[in-house]
Each structure stands twice: as C-alpha cells, then as structure tokens.
C-alpha cells in the first residue's frame, strides 16, 4: 500500500453493489486528497474482528451497510448521540486507533426530503423496515417533529418471516396508517438491482395524493418499482440517490473536516 495514501472502505454483506466508491472518489479528488475507497465484504461472523480489518487495510474510516448497522455497535469505542438515538451506525471514523461510530443516514434522509420540498414538522410518516436504516429514519424524522410509525415483517415463534406486504395488509390499523401518511419511506432492501422486490405494491393506492415517497434503494435501473408506481399516481417521489449523496456529504466532513460543495 502507498504510505502517503489514505484508505477508506464500505463494509457489509453483500457489498459489491455499493456505490460508495463512486460517491466519495470525486469528493477526495476535488480537494486534492490522496485517497482510495474500497469495498470489503464482512460477514456476520467476521464483524467481531473489525478492528484487525481496520489495521490490516490501514483504514482512516469506513461506511457500514446491511446487515451490520446495528450489530457493529458493541465493537466501537465511542458512538455519537444521533447514532445512539437511532441505535445504528453507518459511518465510522478511526481516531488514534479508536473506532468512533456516527449516523448520517437520518440527516441525509431529512436533507433529501427537504430538497424535494417536503414539510416535516407536524407531519406523519410510515417507515417500512425495522433495520438500522429504518431506525435512523425514525429517529431523525421524530427530531424534526414528525410522527413516525414503523412497519416490519411478521416473525413467527418458529422463526419464519413473512413478507412485509403481509404486515401491511394483515392489520387494519396498518392500512389506516398508510392511508394517513404524509411521507412513506422504504427502508427495506426490496427493489435492489438483481435482488428481491415487493410482491404486491397495491398499498401505494392507499396513499394520499400529496404523500411523498422516498425509497432508500439506489442501485437499480431507471428507478425502483415502488417509485415508478408512486409517480404514476402523481405522488412526489425521492430516490435513494439523493439520500446517498446527502449522507455522503456529512460523512465526508466527519472523515476530513471539510465541507463539500458541488
């Protein structure tokens, strides 16, 4: 490795789909930072060895993606207040050998919604998914004065997990929440390129005409099926690309201390 170069990475499983290298490379280049961004596949069984991975790869920081945003918490030396509130970490800075966890997902989501002209205060939101990204979205939206409800897959005592669509349609109260939502957030991986998709998008018909739909999924061709369906009904839609960008700008500052501007 080049001793004069800084190394950053995204860790997760899978990780080949991640656009983080494409996002950060121009940022580093613009400010003349000699840095390389890696994709490192880390399985659940390997996560406990993250400190050795950081040393081996000489990382100055790394992004955390599914399924480790919650699971990584016990392996960190410090966790920021927003990350503590969300119960999830998506960015780690390496400071004098200490691993410091942060969460820029929530603020990135808020900034993407504001960019799209969506009012947050005193509005209601439904978040699909109960993982790290969903938890961050809930915490950030509540901080902005939004009432938030999360809908997660149904898990039985035998460990079987039913699709999230079952959770939406199985309970009358959930359908009512969907129909009253001002904002709908997809924080599940459904819709990722070459991955599983929503088996039933008819719940979109329950949404109000002025509802904003944000899909965190970003690695797909010409928009996700969820966003296409929402747009066909005239709803305001926000792609995961914009959330990715905004959280990335915040992460860049955490790593470098610099305010990135287009």
Buried (B, 14 or more C-beta within 10 A) or exposed (E): EEEEEBBBBBBBBBBEBBBBBEBBBEBBEEEEBEBBBBBBEBEEEBBEEBBEBBEEBEBBBBBBBBBBBBBBBEBBBBBBEBBBBBBBBBBBBBEEEEBBBBBBBBBBBBBBBEEBEBBBEEBBBBBBBBBBBBBBBBBBBBBBEBBBBBBBBBEEEEEEEEBBBBBBBEEEEBBEBBBBBBBBBBBBBBBBEEEEBBEEBEBBEBBBEEBBBBBBBBBBEEBBBBBBBBBEEEBBBBBBBBBBBBBBBBBBEBBBEBEBEE
